[in-house]
Amino acid sequence: MLDNLSILVTGGTGSFGKAFVKTVLARFPGVRRLVVYSRDELKQYEMAQRFPLAQHPAIRYFIGDVRDPERLRRAFEGIDVVVHAAALKQVPAAEYNPFECIRTNVMGAQNVIDAALDMGVSRVVALSTDKAAAPVNLYGATKLCSDKLFVAANNIRGSRDIRFSVVRYGNVMGSRGSVIPFFLARRASGVLPITDPRMTRFNISLQEGVDMVLWALEHALGAEILVPKIPSYTITDVATAIGPECRQEVVGIRPGEKIHEEMITVSDSLNTVDIGRYYAILPAAGPVSLEDYAVRFGGQPVASGFSYNSGTNPHFLTVEELRTLIATHVIGAEID
């Protein structure tokens, strides 16, 4: 699918970016160019130790910020496929520094769209988050805006052969700044802080996230928001899986947090199709009707009033399943 193409991933030195690069190099040895676009030269240097140019001549390390439209245009020269993973995503930091989050997550998204349209890119997939559905925090609100921008970008492509799509998924197991590495670091203290014992979250592995993006690059028609069918977990079960001997101390919800996360709201259900492995949320007036999209992928529209919520999800991970997944997917995790 990606052989002989040039690919660029924004935020390429993040958890997703590194997993995406690793997968592309392994599955598509004929890729022409694989550009890692990010603003941190130290992280690029460290990533180059893992994926050196001598062994992977297709890789390019390109320093730049999605806030900089001119730099994006230069980076997008000759690029066929863009995966947009750059974002400011720490909820408390976004609440305290709202406009910085807006500059990266909203204005940066529009810069990516403009550069893609101007430079002849053919496919763009943007990463979203469960926090973008019915957002209650600034981070989620900026990602909802970003989702809307990428969906609407299909309306202004004109005669260009370009498609913009979005993938929305839950907490990535073991990603930087997430709860699992935090609990692993705090386990030795004997106390694990719990925001609220009722709290639930969706869970997806990095590889599942990468595979979903690759599926979207190959199959997405443009203007859809793809949502995976993934399990949930309770925060208390995660704490038990990591530190069964630890005391769980309730510390209260942080600013901008929800008890449960949603990925598809009741309002979204009117425009949502179940296509088997994924749900697809379509724009109300998109290029493909709900019925035609369902026929195309062998799916069917969801029932009116449907919602996809981490608290009512029929599939919850058990403590033992969590222990196995953490040991498998989280680098450096030692689960006894």
BABA-780453 format. One record per residue (C-alpha): residue number from 1; residue in three letters; x, y, z. Coordinates in nm, 3 decimals. Example, Ala and Ser with C-alpha at 12.3 -4.5 7.8 and 13.67 -1.06 7.14 Angstrom:
<recs>
{rec 1,"ala",{1.230,-0.450,0.780}}
{rec 2,"ser",{1.367,-0.106,0.714}}
</recs>
This chain:
<recs>
{rec 1,"met",{0.000,0.000,0.000}}
{rec 2,"leu",{0.276,0.248,0.093}}
{rec 3,"asp",{0.555,0.114,-0.127}}
{rec 4,"asn",{0.709,0.381,-0.351}}
{rec 5,"leu",{0.527,0.658,-0.163}}
{rec 6,"ser",{0.663,0.943,0.047}}
{rec 7,"ile",{0.510,0.966,0.396}}
{rec 8,"leu",{0.534,1.235,0.662}}
{rec 9,"val",{0.421,1.202,1.023}}
{rec 10,"thr",{0.384,1.515,1.235}}
{rec 11,"gly",{0.473,1.461,1.599}}
{rec 12,"gly",{0.688,1.180,1.467}}
{rec 13,"thr",{0.904,1.149,1.780}}
{rec 14,"gly",{0.606,1.080,2.007}}
{rec 15,"ser",{0.487,0.739,2.122}}
{rec 16,"phe",{0.260,0.692,1.822}}
{rec 17,"gly",{0.514,0.832,1.575}}
{rec 18,"lys",{0.786,0.590,1.679}}
{rec 19,"ala",{0.548,0.294,1.663}}
{rec 20,"phe",{0.420,0.409,1.322}}
{rec 21,"val",{0.773,0.446,1.183}}
{rec 22,"lys",{0.873,0.103,1.314}}
{rec 23,"thr",{0.567,-0.060,1.154}}
{rec 24,"val",{0.606,0.114,0.817}}
{rec 25,"leu",{0.974,0.018,0.794}}
{rec 26,"ala",{0.890,-0.345,0.874}}
{rec 27,"arg",{0.584,-0.384,0.648}}
{rec 28,"phe",{0.667,-0.157,0.356}}
{rec 29,"pro",{1.035,-0.190,0.266}}
{rec 30,"gly",{0.968,-0.014,-0.064}}
{rec 31,"val",{0.863,0.315,0.098}}
{rec 32,"arg",{1.038,0.597,-0.085}}
{rec 33,"arg",{1.066,0.846,0.198}}
{rec 34,"leu",{0.955,0.849,0.562}}
{rec 35,"val",{0.977,1.196,0.715}}
{rec 36,"val",{0.973,1.239,1.093}}
{rec 37,"tyr",{0.850,1.595,1.153}}
{rec 38,"ser",{0.876,1.731,1.507}}
{rec 39,"arg",{1.011,2.029,1.699}}
{rec 40,"asp",{1.246,1.858,1.948}}
{rec 41,"glu",{1.595,1.798,1.811}}
{rec 42,"leu",{1.697,1.587,2.112}}
{rec 43,"lys",{1.410,1.344,2.058}}
{rec 44,"gln",{1.500,1.329,1.689}}
{rec 45,"tyr",{1.861,1.253,1.781}}
{rec 46,"glu",{1.748,0.977,2.019}}
{rec 47,"met",{1.512,0.836,1.757}}
{rec 48,"ala",{1.793,0.836,1.500}}
{rec 49,"gln",{1.990,0.606,1.732}}
{rec 50,"arg",{1.703,0.358,1.714}}
{rec 51,"phe",{1.638,0.406,1.341}}
{rec 52,"pro",{1.975,0.513,1.195}}
{rec 53,"leu",{1.995,0.646,0.840}}
{rec 54,"ala",{2.262,0.391,0.755}}
{rec 55,"gln",{2.013,0.108,0.809}}
{rec 56,"his",{1.701,0.295,0.699}}
{rec 57,"pro",{1.794,0.524,0.410}}
{rec 58,"ala",{1.428,0.626,0.353}}
{rec 59,"ile",{1.409,0.811,0.685}}
{rec 60,"arg",{1.441,1.188,0.709}}
{rec 61,"tyr",{1.443,1.383,1.036}}
{rec 62,"phe",{1.285,1.723,0.979}}
{rec 63,"ile",{1.276,1.982,1.258}}
{rec 64,"gly",{0.965,2.196,1.250}}
{rec 65,"asp",{0.648,2.299,1.432}}
{rec 66,"val",{0.293,2.263,1.301}}
{rec 67,"arg",{0.244,2.622,1.413}}
{rec 68,"asp",{0.479,2.729,1.131}}
{rec 69,"pro",{0.294,2.717,0.795}}
{rec 70,"glu",{0.600,2.797,0.583}}
{rec 71,"arg",{0.802,2.519,0.740}}
{rec 72,"leu",{0.516,2.276,0.683}}
{rec 73,"arg",{0.500,2.365,0.315}}
{rec 74,"arg",{0.871,2.303,0.279}}
{rec 75,"ala",{0.841,1.969,0.460}}
{rec 76,"phe",{0.542,1.862,0.246}}
{rec 77,"glu",{0.727,1.899,-0.085}}
{rec 78,"gly",{0.698,1.567,-0.269}}
{rec 79,"ile",{0.494,1.406,0.011}}
{rec 80,"asp",{0.208,1.170,-0.082}}
{rec 81,"val",{0.071,1.076,0.260}}
{rec 82,"val",{0.050,1.273,0.585}}
{rec 83,"val",{-0.032,1.134,0.928}}
{rec 84,"his",{-0.101,1.417,1.168}}
{rec 85,"ala",{-0.012,1.309,1.523}}
{rec 86,"ala",{0.132,1.634,1.665}}
{rec 87,"ala",{-0.066,1.775,1.958}}
{rec 88,"leu",{-0.048,1.921,2.304}}
{rec 89,"lys",{-0.245,1.663,2.498}}
{rec 90,"gln",{-0.189,1.699,2.874}}
{rec 91,"val",{-0.526,1.800,3.017}}
{rec 92,"pro",{-0.406,2.001,3.321}}
{rec 93,"ala",{-0.143,2.184,3.114}}
{rec 94,"ala",{-0.405,2.274,2.855}}
{rec 95,"glu",{-0.638,2.409,3.124}}
{rec 96,"tyr",{-0.359,2.633,3.256}}
{rec 97,"asn",{-0.221,2.733,2.914}}
{rec 98,"pro",{-0.531,2.733,2.693}}
{rec 99,"phe",{-0.413,2.942,2.400}}
{rec 100,"glu",{-0.089,2.746,2.364}}
{rec 101,"cys",{-0.304,2.434,2.321}}
{rec 102,"ile",{-0.524,2.617,2.068}}
{rec 103,"arg",{-0.221,2.734,1.867}}
{rec 104,"thr",{-0.095,2.378,1.825}}
{rec 105,"asn",{-0.412,2.170,1.814}}
{rec 106,"val",{-0.643,2.404,1.617}}
{rec 107,"met",{-0.429,2.649,1.426}}
{rec 108,"gly",{-0.167,2.379,1.368}}
{rec 109,"ala",{-0.436,2.151,1.223}}
{rec 110,"gln",{-0.541,2.421,0.976}}
{rec 111,"asn",{-0.176,2.475,0.881}}
{rec 112,"val",{-0.144,2.103,0.804}}
{rec 113,"ile",{-0.461,2.115,0.590}}
{rec 114,"asp",{-0.345,2.421,0.396}}
{rec 115,"ala",{0.000,2.276,0.332}}
{rec 116,"ala",{-0.149,1.945,0.218}}
{rec 117,"leu",{-0.381,2.122,-0.027}}
{rec 118,"asp",{-0.105,2.346,-0.159}}
{rec 119,"met",{0.167,2.081,-0.195}}
{rec 120,"gly",{-0.020,1.799,-0.373}}
{rec 121,"val",{-0.059,1.552,-0.084}}
{rec 122,"ser",{-0.309,1.275,-0.166}}
{rec 123,"arg",{-0.403,1.127,0.174}}
{rec 124,"val",{-0.423,1.282,0.521}}
{rec 125,"val",{-0.522,1.098,0.838}}
{rec 126,"ala",{-0.543,1.299,1.161}}
{rec 127,"leu",{-0.537,1.148,1.508}}
{rec 128,"ser",{-0.815,1.244,1.747}}
{rec 129,"thr",{-0.910,1.140,2.101}}
{rec 130,"asp",{-1.209,1.018,2.297}}
{rec 131,"lys",{-1.195,1.353,2.480}}
{rec 132,"ala",{-1.316,1.524,2.160}}
{rec 133,"ala",{-1.664,1.374,2.200}}
{rec 134,"ala",{-1.882,1.598,2.419}}
{rec 135,"pro",{-1.568,1.771,2.550}}
{rec 136,"val",{-1.551,1.911,2.903}}
{rec 137,"asn",{-1.187,2.022,2.893}}
{rec 138,"leu",{-0.985,2.255,2.672}}
{rec 139,"tyr",{-0.780,1.974,2.520}}
{rec 140,"gly",{-1.093,1.786,2.411}}
{rec 141,"ala",{-1.246,2.106,2.274}}
{rec 142,"thr",{-0.938,2.178,2.063}}
{rec 143,"lys",{-0.936,1.825,1.925}}
{rec 144,"leu",{-1.306,1.852,1.839}}
{rec 145,"cys",{-1.223,2.170,1.647}}
{rec 146,"ser",{-0.938,1.988,1.477}}
{rec 147,"asp",{-1.169,1.700,1.380}}
{rec 148,"lys",{-1.419,1.947,1.231}}
{rec 149,"leu",{-1.142,2.118,1.031}}
{rec 150,"phe",{-1.017,1.793,0.879}}
{rec 151,"val",{-1.367,1.671,0.795}}
{rec 152,"ala",{-1.460,2.006,0.637}}
{rec 153,"ala",{-1.133,2.019,0.441}}
{rec 154,"asn",{-1.287,1.768,0.200}}
{rec 155,"asn",{-1.530,2.043,0.095}}
{rec 156,"ile",{-1.251,2.265,-0.041}}
{rec 157,"arg",{-1.032,2.009,-0.216}}
{rec 158,"gly",{-1.179,2.102,-0.554}}
{rec 159,"ser",{-1.033,1.886,-0.830}}
{rec 160,"arg",{-0.742,1.772,-0.615}}
{rec 161,"asp",{-0.701,1.397,-0.555}}
{rec 162,"ile",{-0.687,1.426,-0.176}}
{rec 163,"arg",{-0.884,1.277,0.111}}
{rec 164,"phe",{-0.890,1.395,0.472}}
{rec 165,"ser",{-1.001,1.149,0.742}}
{rec 166,"val",{-0.985,1.125,1.121}}
{rec 167,"val",{-0.925,0.835,1.358}}
{rec 168,"arg",{-1.054,0.870,1.715}}
{rec 169,"tyr",{-0.954,0.629,1.989}}
{rec 170,"gly",{-0.909,0.605,2.365}}
{rec 171,"asn",{-0.615,0.602,2.603}}
{rec 172,"val",{-0.306,0.446,2.447}}
{rec 173,"met",{-0.161,0.187,2.682}}
{rec 174,"gly",{0.179,0.300,2.806}}
{rec 175,"ser",{0.197,0.629,2.615}}
{rec 176,"arg",{0.399,0.910,2.768}}
{rec 177,"gly",{0.217,1.093,3.045}}
{rec 178,"ser",{-0.057,0.829,3.076}}
{rec 179,"val",{-0.169,0.657,3.394}}
{rec 180,"ile",{0.010,0.323,3.352}}
{rec 181,"pro",{0.369,0.459,3.343}}
{rec 182,"phe",{0.268,0.692,3.628}}
{rec 183,"phe",{0.147,0.400,3.842}}
{rec 184,"leu",{0.456,0.196,3.756}}
{rec 185,"ala",{0.678,0.482,3.872}}
{rec 186,"arg",{0.479,0.524,4.196}}
{rec 187,"arg",{0.446,0.155,4.279}}
{rec 188,"ala",{0.759,0.147,4.496}}
{rec 189,"ser",{0.607,0.410,4.727}}
{rec 190,"gly",{0.331,0.167,4.827}}
{rec 191,"val",{0.057,0.420,4.748}}
{rec 192,"leu",{-0.121,0.470,4.414}}
{rec 193,"pro",{-0.334,0.786,4.384}}
{rec 194,"ile",{-0.683,0.723,4.244}}
{rec 195,"thr",{-0.876,1.020,4.110}}
{rec 196,"asp",{-1.217,0.853,4.150}}
{rec 197,"pro",{-1.286,0.481,4.203}}
{rec 198,"arg",{-1.575,0.498,3.952}}
{rec 199,"met",{-1.351,0.621,3.671}}
{rec 200,"thr",{-1.333,0.420,3.347}}
{rec 201,"arg",{-1.141,0.465,3.025}}
{rec 202,"phe",{-1.117,0.306,2.681}}
{rec 203,"asn",{-0.795,0.119,2.614}}
{rec 204,"ile",{-0.597,0.062,2.295}}
{rec 205,"ser",{-0.241,-0.052,2.235}}
{rec 206,"leu",{0.001,0.154,2.029}}
{rec 207,"gln",{0.010,-0.116,1.762}}
{rec 208,"glu",{-0.369,-0.123,1.737}}
{rec 209,"gly",{-0.362,0.254,1.690}}
{rec 210,"val",{-0.102,0.225,1.416}}
{rec 211,"asp",{-0.296,-0.052,1.242}}
{rec 212,"met",{-0.608,0.163,1.249}}
{rec 213,"val",{-0.428,0.453,1.083}}
{rec 214,"leu",{-0.290,0.221,0.814}}
{rec 215,"trp",{-0.643,0.086,0.754}}
{rec 216,"ala",{-0.771,0.442,0.718}}
{rec 217,"leu",{-0.495,0.531,0.473}}
{rec 218,"glu",{-0.595,0.240,0.252}}
{rec 219,"his",{-0.974,0.239,0.285}}
{rec 220,"ala",{-1.110,0.572,0.411}}
{rec 221,"leu",{-1.321,0.762,0.160}}
{rec 222,"gly",{-1.266,1.104,0.319}}
{rec 223,"ala",{-1.463,1.310,0.574}}
{rec 224,"glu",{-1.530,1.021,0.814}}
{rec 225,"ile",{-1.424,0.991,1.178}}
{rec 226,"leu",{-1.330,0.630,1.244}}
{rec 227,"val",{-1.376,0.484,1.592}}
{rec 228,"pro",{-1.242,0.139,1.692}}
{rec 229,"lys",{-1.429,-0.120,1.895}}
{rec 230,"ile",{-1.200,-0.153,2.197}}
{rec 231,"pro",{-1.234,-0.259,2.562}}
{rec 232,"ser",{-1.262,-0.041,2.873}}
{rec 233,"tyr",{-1.098,-0.064,3.213}}
{rec 234,"thr",{-1.161,0.079,3.558}}
{rec 235,"ile",{-0.889,0.288,3.716}}
{rec 236,"thr",{-0.901,0.071,4.028}}
{rec 237,"asp",{-0.838,-0.245,3.824}}
{rec 238,"val",{-0.535,-0.082,3.660}}
{rec 239,"ala",{-0.399,0.006,4.004}}
{rec 240,"thr",{-0.462,-0.349,4.128}}
{rec 241,"ala",{-0.295,-0.500,3.821}}
{rec 242,"ile",{0.019,-0.290,3.868}}
{rec 243,"gly",{0.045,-0.276,4.247}}
{rec 244,"pro",{-0.178,-0.534,4.416}}
{rec 245,"glu",{-0.001,-0.471,4.744}}
{rec 246,"cys",{-0.034,-0.092,4.719}}
{rec 247,"arg",{-0.283,0.121,4.905}}
{rec 248,"gln",{-0.519,0.307,4.671}}
{rec 249,"glu",{-0.563,0.666,4.788}}
{rec 250,"val",{-0.852,0.869,4.644}}
{rec 251,"val",{-0.722,1.218,4.557}}
{rec 252,"gly",{-1.011,1.362,4.353}}
{rec 253,"ile",{-1.067,1.436,3.985}}
{rec 254,"arg",{-0.827,1.677,3.819}}
{rec 255,"pro",{-0.960,1.987,3.639}}
{rec 256,"gly",{-1.119,1.893,3.308}}
{rec 257,"glu",{-1.152,1.518,3.372}}
{rec 258,"lys",{-1.460,1.301,3.320}}
{rec 259,"ile",{-1.567,0.994,3.515}}
{rec 260,"his",{-1.632,0.812,3.184}}
{rec 261,"glu",{-1.519,0.891,2.832}}
{rec 262,"glu",{-1.734,0.888,2.520}}
{rec 263,"met",{-1.628,0.831,2.163}}
{rec 264,"ile",{-1.973,0.840,2.000}}
{rec 265,"thr",{-2.249,1.053,2.149}}
{rec 266,"val",{-2.623,1.001,2.110}}
{rec 267,"ser",{-2.626,1.297,1.871}}
{rec 268,"asp",{-2.352,1.133,1.663}}
{rec 269,"ser",{-2.558,0.814,1.631}}
{rec 270,"leu",{-2.775,0.970,1.359}}
{rec 271,"asn",{-2.470,0.974,1.129}}
{rec 272,"thr",{-2.281,0.664,1.246}}
{rec 273,"val",{-2.227,0.338,1.059}}
{rec 274,"asp",{-2.111,0.010,1.212}}
{rec 275,"ile",{-1.863,-0.136,0.963}}
{rec 276,"gly",{-1.751,-0.433,1.171}}
{rec 277,"arg",{-1.409,-0.361,1.311}}
{rec 278,"tyr",{-1.481,0.012,1.338}}
{rec 279,"tyr",{-1.759,0.267,1.359}}
{rec 280,"ala",{-1.758,0.554,1.110}}
{rec 281,"ile",{-1.911,0.892,1.200}}
{rec 282,"leu",{-2.004,1.073,0.878}}
{rec 283,"pro",{-2.075,1.443,0.830}}
{rec 284,"ala",{-2.443,1.531,0.797}}
{rec 285,"ala",{-2.387,1.654,0.441}}
{rec 286,"gly",{-2.084,1.457,0.329}}
{rec 287,"pro",{-1.968,1.322,-0.006}}
{rec 288,"val",{-2.119,0.977,0.066}}
{rec 289,"ser",{-2.459,0.901,0.217}}
{rec 290,"leu",{-2.496,0.689,0.528}}
{rec 291,"glu",{-2.660,0.410,0.328}}
{rec 292,"asp",{-2.400,0.409,0.050}}
{rec 293,"tyr",{-2.117,0.405,0.304}}
{rec 294,"ala",{-2.277,0.109,0.481}}
{rec 295,"val",{-2.309,-0.081,0.152}}
{rec 296,"arg",{-1.950,0.001,0.056}}
{rec 297,"phe",{-1.811,-0.158,0.374}}
{rec 298,"gly",{-2.074,-0.422,0.438}}
{rec 299,"gly",{-2.204,-0.246,0.749}}
{rec 300,"gln",{-2.522,-0.089,0.875}}
{rec 301,"pro",{-2.628,0.234,1.046}}
{rec 302,"val",{-2.637,0.213,1.426}}
{rec 303,"ala",{-2.967,0.232,1.611}}
{rec 304,"ser",{-3.106,0.574,1.696}}
{rec 305,"gly",{-2.995,0.672,2.046}}
{rec 306,"phe",{-2.679,0.461,2.031}}
{rec 307,"ser",{-2.374,0.588,2.221}}
{rec 308,"tyr",{-2.027,0.449,2.282}}
{rec 309,"asn",{-1.923,0.516,2.641}}
{rec 310,"ser",{-1.636,0.367,2.844}}
{rec 311,"gly",{-1.869,0.318,3.140}}
{rec 312,"thr",{-2.137,0.124,2.951}}
{rec 313,"asn",{-1.903,-0.058,2.713}}
{rec 314,"pro",{-1.992,-0.431,2.714}}
{rec 315,"his",{-1.624,-0.530,2.708}}
{rec 316,"phe",{-1.419,-0.458,3.021}}
{rec 317,"leu",{-1.066,-0.584,3.077}}
{rec 318,"thr",{-1.010,-0.798,3.387}}
{rec 319,"val",{-0.719,-0.744,3.624}}
{rec 320,"glu",{-0.538,-1.045,3.478}}
{rec 321,"glu",{-0.595,-0.927,3.122}}
{rec 322,"leu",{-0.458,-0.587,3.219}}
{rec 323,"arg",{-0.148,-0.744,3.375}}
{rec 324,"thr",{-0.083,-0.941,3.058}}
{rec 325,"leu",{-0.135,-0.640,2.831}}
{rec 326,"ile",{0.085,-0.413,3.043}}
{rec 327,"ala",{0.366,-0.669,3.046}}
{rec 328,"thr",{0.334,-0.707,2.667}}
{rec 329,"his",{0.286,-0.349,2.553}}
{rec 330,"val",{0.451,-0.119,2.808}}
{rec 331,"ile",{0.826,-0.085,2.772}}
{rec 332,"gly",{1.010,-0.152,3.096}}
{rec 333,"ala",{0.704,-0.283,3.279}}
{rec 334,"glu",{0.772,-0.563,3.525}}
{rec 335,"ile",{0.452,-0.723,3.645}}
{rec 336,"asp",{0.509,-0.998,3.902}}
</recs>
